[in-house]
Amino acid sequence: MAVNPAIQGRSYPPTESYLVGREKVREFARAVFSADPVSLDPEAARAAGFADVVAPPTFAVVVQEHTLAQLLADDDAGIDFSRVVHGDQRFSFTRPIVAGDELTATLTVTGVKSLGGNSMVTAESAIHDAAGAHVVTAISTLVVRAEEEER
């Protein structure tokens, strides 16, 4: 089954809120080899003007993952996860993610195109805090490889 081009422009409901924990930020920072003290030490973060430890920029994928799960579970989208390769990832920040943030995300499919028999699906996940203020938009492009007979 090919990716359904009619999903372009489709938005999904906001995800359940995700409470950013201090230890999750520290674990993520260590996993990406960040030695930035504001990501590891609450005192360093406060000295830099933040309420708590600051997540590395790519931490936004933790929240975005919940929106992409909605897209991948949508039978109408026609995306076979076993054929998906992550093609691109970008972020547009209003402010950093900080431990204690309660975040929700809403995914919109902003592009679907075919290239060499493969499909490229671009999805933007707008992530907001509990007050409704924009924090970051995570933009992913998924490449859905065609089955041999589709090429």
C-alpha positions, 0 to 999 in steps of 0.5 A: 500500500502506498502512502495516501497523498490526501493526508497532506494538511491533516492534523491530529489531536493534541497528545496527552501532556508530558511532564519533563523530569529532571532525571529524564533531562539528565539521562538524555544529556548523558546519552547524547554526550552533552557536558553542558552544566545547565543540562546536568546541574540545577544550580548551574541552570538557575545561575544561567537564569533557568528554573531547572535543568535545560534539555538538550535541543534534540530532547524535543523528539521525546515529545514529538515521538507521541505525535508520530505514533498517531500518524503511524497508527493511522491506517488511512495514511498508508505508512508501513512502519517497517519501510520507514527511514528517518530522512530529516529532523529540524527544530524551531525553538521559541525557548528551551525545554526545561525540567518541570515543563508540561508539554503537549504536541499537535502534529500536522502533515505538511507535505507528501511527495513521491520520489523515485517510487518512494514517498516522503512525508513531512510532519510538523509537531508544534509543542506547547507548554501548559499555558499554551505558549509555543516552545518548539516545533519539531519537523521530521521527514520520513522516507517510506520505501516503496515495495519492489513491485511499486517501483 
